[in-house]
């Protein structure tokens, strides 16, 4: 017998969004997964056998703006690609948890390192390995194409898919709410 998933009603969605908007001003740090969040769900096998990922340039821009505004940003991923690591270092992100075996442990390390309370941290994840970390923070969010189990935990679900601007979406919303988004 298959278990039926509860569908999110419009009223439930509106309640979640109202709760999300309340939390925007308390966010002091961001943590992101890579595959399915900063990169789309596809992995490219390169000629040398390494795995490549496509990252969104607008996500990178928004991350640099958040860093300039003083927000710590962490990346937690099971990936270990040195080129991926270099890309984040060039962007200015130095809290890199590559080859992560336990995202919950890593997010706790990030919070302790920066003296953050869980309610001050926003984490964006998209799949089952992200659930423990999503439950550990005050502002769990997800891309549009996240797994249903992740969407059920998220205070906000971006209208953008992973690797397609969902990180820019959330960073821009928080920075605008706190008056730190650059005026154009």
N, C-alpha and C positions, 0 to 999 in steps of 0.2 A: 504494500500500500504506500503510495507516495504522499508525502506531507505537503499540504497546500501552504503556499507562502501568503502571508497577509499583505494585501495591496495597500500602498500608502494613498489615503484619500486626500483630496484637495485640502480639506480642513486640517488633517494631520500635517501636510506639507506646509501650510501657512503657519501653524503653531511652531514647527521646527524652524522656519525662516525667522520668525519673530524672536525666538530664543537665540538663534545665531546672531542676529543684529545686536542683541544685548551684550554679547560676548566680544564683539569686535574691539571695543576700547580697552579690554583687559589683556589683549594679546601683546606679549613682549618678546616672543621668539617663535621661529618657524622650524619645522622639521619635515622633510619630504622623503618619500620612497623614490626609487629611480624607475624601474620597469613598471609601466602602467601609469606613472604619474609624470615624472620629468621626461621620460621617453615613452613612446607608444608601446604597444604590447608586442611589437615585432622585434626579433633579434636577427641581425644579419651576420652570417658566417663569412668572415674575411678570408682572403687567400692564404693568410698565415695560420688560419684555424681559430683565431681569436673571434670573440663575439663583439659586434658593433651595434651601436644604438643611435637613433636620430633624436636630437634634442631640439627644442623650440627656442629660437633666438629671443623671442619676446619674454619667455620665462626667464632667460638669462639676464635680460635687461632689468626686469622687475626684481630679481634677486639682488643685483648690484645696487639698485635704488634702496631696497630694504636694508642692505648692509650699510650703505652710506648714512641712512637714517638711524643707525645704531642697533638694529635688531640682529641678534645672533641667528644664524641659519645652520641647521644640521642636515646631513644627508645620511640616511641609513639604507643600506642595500646589501643583498647577498652577492652582488657583482664584485669583480676584482680587477677590471680592466684598467691598466695604467693610463691610457688615453682619456678615459672617462674621469679618472681622478684628476688628471692635469686640467681638464676643462673646468672642473669645479674650482680648483685652486686659482686658475686664471680669472674666474668670475669673482673670486674673493672669499669663497666658502672654504673654511679650514676645519670645520667640525665634520670630518668625514669618517663614517663607520662603514667601511667596505668589508666584504666577506662576513657580514653579520650573521651570526648563528642564533642570536636572541635579540630581537628588536626591542623587547621590553627592557632588557638590561641596558641596551645602548641608549634608549631614550631617558632612562633614569640617570645614566652617566652624564648625558648632555644637560639635563636639568640641574644636577648637582654641581657640575662644572660652572654653570652660569648663575647659580643661586636662584633658580626659578621654582615657583610653585606650579603644580600641574595645571591649574586654571589659567596660567599665563602662557601656556604653550599650545600652539596650533600644530597638529600633525595631519598630513594628507597621505593616505594610503589607498590602495585599490583592491587588495586581495586578501585571502585568508591569513597569510603570514603577517599581515599588518594589524590584525584585530587586537592583539594584546596591547600594542602601542596606542592604538586609537582609544582603547578603554582607559589608558593611563593618563591622558591629557584632558584638559578642560574644553578644548575646541577641536573635536575630531571632524575632518572634512574629507570629501572624496571627489574624484573626477566623475563625469557623466557615465562613463563605461565601467565603473567599479562593479565588483561582485555584489549581488543582492545582500549578502550578509554584512558587507561593509557599509552599503548605503543605509541599512537599518540602524547603524550606529552613528552615522554622520549627522551633525547639526546642519551641515550645508552640503549640497551636491552641486558642483559646478555644472554649467551647461556645456562646458568644454570637456572633451575626452583627454585622457592621459597623453602627454606629448603634443597636444594640440592647443596649449594655452591655458590649461586649468590652473597652473601655478601662478601665472600672471594674473588671472582672474582673482584668485584669493588674496594675493599680495596687494594688488591694487585696491581691493575693497577695504582691507584693514588699514593700509596707509592713508587712504582717503578719509576713512572714518576718524583717524587720529590726526588729520591735517598735515600729513607728511608726504603725500604724493606730489611729485614735481608738477607745477602748473605748466601747461603747454602754451 
